[in-house]
Amino acid sequence: MDESELKYAEWVKREDIELQPNNLSLTNEMMKMFKEGKER
């Protein structure tokens, strides 16, 4: 983890990813796609 870029990080299973409701960020969208198994 690069502490100059991230405040917090942890490894979790795909099914344990917690998305932020009503969050229209690119990060949240990428996490949603990964959780749903739609990574490219």
mmCIF file of the N, C-alpha and C atoms, coordinates in Angstrom:
data_MODEL
# 
_entry.id   MODEL 
# 
loop_
_atom_site.group_PDB 
_atom_site.id 
_atom_site.type_symbol 
_atom_site.label_atom_id 
_atom_site.label_alt_id 
_atom_site.label_comp_id 
_atom_site.label_asym_id 
_atom_site.label_entity_id 
_atom_site.label_seq_id 
_atom_site.pdbx_PDB_ins_code 
_atom_site.Cartn_x 
_atom_site.Cartn_y 
_atom_site.Cartn_z 
_atom_site.occupancy 
_atom_site.B_iso_or_equiv 
_atom_site.pdbx_formal_charge 
_atom_site.auth_seq_id 
_atom_site.auth_comp_id 
_atom_site.auth_asym_id 
_atom_site.auth_atom_id 
_atom_site.pdbx_PDB_model_num 
ATOM 1   N N  . MET A 1 1  ? 0.849   -1.182  0.000   1.00 0.00 ? 1  MET A N  1 
ATOM 2   C CA . MET A 1 1  ? 0.000   0.000   0.000   1.00 0.00 ? 1  MET A CA 1 
ATOM 3   C C  . MET A 1 1  ? 0.886   1.233   0.000   1.00 0.00 ? 1  MET A C  1 
ATOM 4   N N  . ASP A 1 2  ? 0.605   2.136   -0.891  1.00 0.00 ? 2  ASP A N  1 
ATOM 5   C CA . ASP A 1 2  ? 1.330   3.401   -0.949  1.00 0.00 ? 2  ASP A CA 1 
ATOM 6   C C  . ASP A 1 2  ? 0.628   4.386   -0.016  1.00 0.00 ? 2  ASP A C  1 
ATOM 7   N N  . GLU A 1 3  ? 1.220   4.649   1.130   1.00 0.00 ? 3  GLU A N  1 
ATOM 8   C CA . GLU A 1 3  ? 0.587   5.509   2.131   1.00 0.00 ? 3  GLU A CA 1 
ATOM 9   C C  . GLU A 1 3  ? 0.439   6.959   1.688   1.00 0.00 ? 3  GLU A C  1 
ATOM 10  N N  . SER A 1 4  ? 1.158   7.366   0.642   1.00 0.00 ? 4  SER A N  1 
ATOM 11  C CA . SER A 1 4  ? 0.989   8.735   0.147   1.00 0.00 ? 4  SER A CA 1 
ATOM 12  C C  . SER A 1 4  ? -0.245  8.849   -0.757  1.00 0.00 ? 4  SER A C  1 
ATOM 13  N N  . GLU A 1 5  ? -0.807  7.711   -1.176  1.00 0.00 ? 5  GLU A N  1 
ATOM 14  C CA . GLU A 1 5  ? -1.990  7.717   -2.043  1.00 0.00 ? 5  GLU A CA 1 
ATOM 15  C C  . GLU A 1 5  ? -3.244  7.198   -1.348  1.00 0.00 ? 5  GLU A C  1 
ATOM 16  N N  . LEU A 1 6  ? -3.083  6.268   -0.415  1.00 0.00 ? 6  LEU A N  1 
ATOM 17  C CA . LEU A 1 6  ? -4.232  5.642   0.231   1.00 0.00 ? 6  LEU A CA 1 
ATOM 18  C C  . LEU A 1 6  ? -4.206  5.865   1.733   1.00 0.00 ? 6  LEU A C  1 
ATOM 19  N N  . LYS A 1 7  ? -5.361  6.140   2.266   1.00 0.00 ? 7  LYS A N  1 
ATOM 20  C CA . LYS A 1 7  ? -5.476  6.281   3.710   1.00 0.00 ? 7  LYS A CA 1 
ATOM 21  C C  . LYS A 1 7  ? -5.684  4.919   4.356   1.00 0.00 ? 7  LYS A C  1 
ATOM 22  N N  . TYR A 1 8  ? -6.367  4.010   3.646   1.00 0.00 ? 8  TYR A N  1 
ATOM 23  C CA . TYR A 1 8  ? -6.739  2.720   4.208   1.00 0.00 ? 8  TYR A CA 1 
ATOM 24  C C  . TYR A 1 8  ? -6.849  1.706   3.090   1.00 0.00 ? 8  TYR A C  1 
ATOM 25  N N  . ALA A 1 9  ? -6.419  0.484   3.352   1.00 0.00 ? 9  ALA A N  1 
ATOM 26  C CA . ALA A 1 9  ? -6.558  -0.593  2.366   1.00 0.00 ? 9  ALA A CA 1 
ATOM 27  C C  . ALA A 1 9  ? -6.631  -1.925  3.095   1.00 0.00 ? 9  ALA A C  1 
ATOM 28  N N  . GLU A 1 10 ? -7.366  -2.864  2.497   1.00 0.00 ? 10 GLU A N  1 
ATOM 29  C CA . GLU A 1 10 ? -7.412  -4.221  3.026   1.00 0.00 ? 10 GLU A CA 1 
ATOM 30  C C  . GLU A 1 10 ? -7.828  -5.166  1.907   1.00 0.00 ? 10 GLU A C  1 
ATOM 31  N N  . TRP A 1 11 ? -7.416  -6.431  2.009   1.00 0.00 ? 11 TRP A N  1 
ATOM 32  C CA . TRP A 1 11 ? -7.810  -7.458  1.052   1.00 0.00 ? 11 TRP A CA 1 
ATOM 33  C C  . TRP A 1 11 ? -9.109  -8.086  1.528   1.00 0.00 ? 11 TRP A C  1 
ATOM 34  N N  . VAL A 1 12 ? -10.068 -8.237  0.618   1.00 0.00 ? 12 VAL A N  1 
ATOM 35  C CA . VAL A 1 12 ? -11.340 -8.886  0.936   1.00 0.00 ? 12 VAL A CA 1 
ATOM 36  C C  . VAL A 1 12 ? -11.725 -9.803  -0.224  1.00 0.00 ? 12 VAL A C  1 
ATOM 37  N N  . LYS A 1 13 ? -12.560 -10.768 0.063   1.00 0.00 ? 13 LYS A N  1 
ATOM 38  C CA . LYS A 1 13 ? -13.088 -11.631 -0.984  1.00 0.00 ? 13 LYS A CA 1 
ATOM 39  C C  . LYS A 1 13 ? -14.038 -10.823 -1.862  1.00 0.00 ? 13 LYS A C  1 
ATOM 40  N N  . ARG A 1 14 ? -14.149 -11.234 -3.113  1.00 0.00 ? 14 ARG A N  1 
ATOM 41  C CA . ARG A 1 14 ? -15.015 -10.532 -4.062  1.00 0.00 ? 14 ARG A CA 1 
ATOM 42  C C  . ARG A 1 14 ? -16.425 -10.346 -3.508  1.00 0.00 ? 14 ARG A C  1 
ATOM 43  N N  . GLU A 1 15 ? -16.972 -11.405 -2.917  1.00 0.00 ? 15 GLU A N  1 
ATOM 44  C CA . GLU A 1 15 ? -18.350 -11.329 -2.416  1.00 0.00 ? 15 GLU A CA 1 
ATOM 45  C C  . GLU A 1 15 ? -18.483 -10.458 -1.162  1.00 0.00 ? 15 GLU A C  1 
ATOM 46  N N  . ASP A 1 16 ? -17.366 -10.125 -0.529  1.00 0.00 ? 16 ASP A N  1 
ATOM 47  C CA . ASP A 1 16 ? -17.412 -9.295  0.683   1.00 0.00 ? 16 ASP A CA 1 
ATOM 48  C C  . ASP A 1 16 ? -17.193 -7.808  0.411   1.00 0.00 ? 16 ASP A C  1 
ATOM 49  N N  . ILE A 1 17 ? -17.029 -7.435  -0.850  1.00 0.00 ? 17 ILE A N  1 
ATOM 50  C CA . ILE A 1 17 ? -16.836 -6.023  -1.181  1.00 0.00 ? 17 ILE A CA 1 
ATOM 51  C C  . ILE A 1 17 ? -18.092 -5.244  -0.822  1.00 0.00 ? 17 ILE A C  1 
ATOM 52  N N  . GLU A 1 18 ? -17.904 -4.154  -0.082  1.00 0.00 ? 18 GLU A N  1 
ATOM 53  C CA . GLU A 1 18 ? -19.030 -3.302  0.302   1.00 0.00 ? 18 GLU A CA 1 
ATOM 54  C C  . GLU A 1 18 ? -19.029 -2.049  -0.566  1.00 0.00 ? 18 GLU A C  1 
ATOM 55  N N  . LEU A 1 19 ? -20.065 -1.890  -1.364  1.00 0.00 ? 19 LEU A N  1 
ATOM 56  C CA . LEU A 1 19 ? -20.191 -0.731  -2.234  1.00 0.00 ? 19 LEU A CA 1 
ATOM 57  C C  . LEU A 1 19 ? -20.874 0.405   -1.491  1.00 0.00 ? 19 LEU A C  1 
ATOM 58  N N  . GLN A 1 20 ? -20.610 1.614   -1.935  1.00 0.00 ? 20 GLN A N  1 
ATOM 59  C CA . GLN A 1 20 ? -21.252 2.778   -1.356  1.00 0.00 ? 20 GLN A CA 1 
ATOM 60  C C  . GLN A 1 20 ? -22.537 3.055   -2.135  1.00 0.00 ? 20 GLN A C  1 
ATOM 61  N N  . PRO A 1 21 ? -23.691 3.003   -1.465  1.00 0.00 ? 21 PRO A N  1 
ATOM 62  C CA . PRO A 1 21 ? -24.952 3.249   -2.172  1.00 0.00 ? 21 PRO A CA 1 
ATOM 63  C C  . PRO A 1 21 ? -25.021 4.685   -2.699  1.00 0.00 ? 21 PRO A C  1 
ATOM 64  N N  . ASN A 1 22 ? -25.565 4.819   -3.875  1.00 0.00 ? 22 ASN A N  1 
ATOM 65  C CA . ASN A 1 22 ? -25.753 6.130   -4.504  1.00 0.00 ? 22 ASN A CA 1 
ATOM 66  C C  . ASN A 1 22 ? -24.449 6.891   -4.707  1.00 0.00 ? 22 ASN A C  1 
ATOM 67  N N  . ASN A 1 23 ? -23.345 6.170   -4.827  1.00 0.00 ? 23 ASN A N  1 
ATOM 68  C CA . ASN A 1 23 ? -22.054 6.818   -5.057  1.00 0.00 ? 23 ASN A CA 1 
ATOM 69  C C  . ASN A 1 23 ? -21.739 6.714   -6.544  1.00 0.00 ? 23 ASN A C  1 
ATOM 70  N N  . LEU A 1 24 ? -21.680 7.840   -7.212  1.00 0.00 ? 24 LEU A N  1 
ATOM 71  C CA . LEU A 1 24 ? -21.438 7.855   -8.657  1.00 0.00 ? 24 LEU A CA 1 
ATOM 72  C C  . LEU A 1 24 ? -19.962 8.103   -8.971  1.00 0.00 ? 24 LEU A C  1 
ATOM 73  N N  . SER A 1 25 ? -19.078 7.428   -8.238  1.00 0.00 ? 25 SER A N  1 
ATOM 74  C CA . SER A 1 25 ? -17.653 7.596   -8.486  1.00 0.00 ? 25 SER A CA 1 
ATOM 75  C C  . SER A 1 25 ? -17.131 6.484   -9.391  1.00 0.00 ? 25 SER A C  1 
ATOM 76  N N  . LEU A 1 26 ? -16.056 6.761   -10.079 1.00 0.00 ? 26 LEU A N  1 
ATOM 77  C CA . LEU A 1 26 ? -15.436 5.764   -10.945 1.00 0.00 ? 26 LEU A CA 1 
ATOM 78  C C  . LEU A 1 26 ? -14.941 4.578   -10.114 1.00 0.00 ? 26 LEU A C  1 
ATOM 79  N N  . THR A 1 27 ? -14.392 4.840   -8.943  1.00 0.00 ? 27 THR A N  1 
ATOM 80  C CA . THR A 1 27 ? -13.912 3.766   -8.077  1.00 0.00 ? 27 THR A CA 1 
ATOM 81  C C  . THR A 1 27 ? -15.046 2.835   -7.684  1.00 0.00 ? 27 THR A C  1 
ATOM 82  N N  . ASN A 1 28 ? -16.163 3.388   -7.276  1.00 0.00 ? 28 ASN A N  1 
ATOM 83  C CA . ASN A 1 28 ? -17.305 2.565   -6.880  1.00 0.00 ? 28 ASN A CA 1 
ATOM 84  C C  . ASN A 1 28 ? -17.811 1.748   -8.073  1.00 0.00 ? 28 ASN A C  1 
ATOM 85  N N  . GLU A 1 29 ? -17.819 2.331   -9.258  1.00 0.00 ? 29 GLU A N  1 
ATOM 86  C CA . GLU A 1 29 ? -18.264 1.616   -10.467 1.00 0.00 ? 29 GLU A CA 1 
ATOM 87  C C  . GLU A 1 29 ? -17.317 0.463   -10.790 1.00 0.00 ? 29 GLU A C  1 
ATOM 88  N N  . MET A 1 30 ? -16.016 0.683   -10.657 1.00 0.00 ? 30 MET A N  1 
ATOM 89  C CA . MET A 1 30 ? -15.051 -0.392  -10.922 1.00 0.00 ? 30 MET A CA 1 
ATOM 90  C C  . MET A 1 30 ? -15.196 -1.513  -9.898  1.00 0.00 ? 30 MET A C  1 
ATOM 91  N N  . MET A 1 31 ? -15.403 -1.157  -8.634  1.00 0.00 ? 31 MET A N  1 
ATOM 92  C CA . MET A 1 31 ? -15.596 -2.169  -7.593  1.00 0.00 ? 31 MET A CA 1 
ATOM 93  C C  . MET A 1 31 ? -16.870 -2.960  -7.847  1.00 0.00 ? 31 MET A C  1 
ATOM 94  N N  . LYS A 1 32 ? -17.925 -2.296  -8.308  1.00 0.00 ? 32 LYS A N  1 
ATOM 95  C CA . LYS A 1 32 ? -19.194 -2.962  -8.609  1.00 0.00 ? 32 LYS A CA 1 
ATOM 96  C C  . LYS A 1 32 ? -19.012 -3.968  -9.748  1.00 0.00 ? 32 LYS A C  1 
ATOM 97  N N  . MET A 1 33 ? -18.305 -3.553  -10.795 1.00 0.00 ? 33 MET A N  1 
ATOM 98  C CA . MET A 1 33 ? -18.080 -4.446  -11.935 1.00 0.00 ? 33 MET A CA 1 
ATOM 99  C C  . MET A 1 33 ? -17.251 -5.656  -11.513 1.00 0.00 ? 33 MET A C  1 
ATOM 100 N N  . PHE A 1 34 ? -16.233 -5.447  -10.693 1.00 0.00 ? 34 PHE A N  1 
ATOM 101 C CA . PHE A 1 34 ? -15.409 -6.556  -10.226 1.00 0.00 ? 34 PHE A CA 1 
ATOM 102 C C  . PHE A 1 34 ? -16.230 -7.498  -9.352  1.00 0.00 ? 34 PHE A C  1 
ATOM 103 N N  . LYS A 1 35 ? -17.019 -6.945  -8.449  1.00 0.00 ? 35 LYS A N  1 
ATOM 104 C CA . LYS A 1 35 ? -17.839 -7.765  -7.552  1.00 0.00 ? 35 LYS A CA 1 
ATOM 105 C C  . LYS A 1 35 ? -18.808 -8.630  -8.350  1.00 0.00 ? 35 LYS A C  1 
ATOM 106 N N  . GLU A 1 36 ? -19.349 -8.081  -9.433  1.00 0.00 ? 36 GLU A N  1 
ATOM 107 C CA . GLU A 1 36 ? -20.307 -8.808  -10.260 1.00 0.00 ? 36 GLU A CA 1 
ATOM 108 C C  . GLU A 1 36 ? -19.628 -9.742  -11.269 1.00 0.00 ? 36 GLU A C  1 
ATOM 109 N N  . GLY A 1 37 ? -18.287 -9.775  -11.266 1.00 0.00 ? 37 GLY A N  1 
ATOM 110 C CA . GLY A 1 37 ? -17.558 -10.673 -12.158 1.00 0.00 ? 37 GLY A CA 1 
ATOM 111 C C  . GLY A 1 37 ? -17.463 -10.167 -13.578 1.00 0.00 ? 37 GLY A C  1 
ATOM 112 N N  . LYS A 1 38 ? -17.513 -8.848  -13.754 1.00 0.00 ? 38 LYS A N  1 
ATOM 113 C CA . LYS A 1 38 ? -17.493 -8.266  -15.103 1.00 0.00 ? 38 LYS A CA 1 
ATOM 114 C C  . LYS A 1 38 ? -16.159 -7.599  -15.427 1.00 0.00 ? 38 LYS A C  1 
ATOM 115 N N  . GLU A 1 39 ? -15.068 -8.020  -14.746 1.00 0.00 ? 39 GLU A N  1 
ATOM 116 C CA . GLU A 1 39 ? -13.784 -7.402  -15.037 1.00 0.00 ? 39 GLU A CA 1 
ATOM 117 C C  . GLU A 1 39 ? -13.332 -7.784  -16.437 1.00 0.00 ? 39 GLU A C  1 
ATOM 118 N N  . ARG A 1 40 ? -12.510 -6.972  -17.023 1.00 0.00 ? 40 ARG A N  1 
ATOM 119 C CA . ARG A 1 40 ? -12.034 -7.223  -18.385 1.00 0.00 ? 40 ARG A CA 1 
ATOM 120 C C  . ARG A 1 40 ? -10.618 -7.689  -18.370 1.00 0.00 ? 40 ARG A C  1 
# 
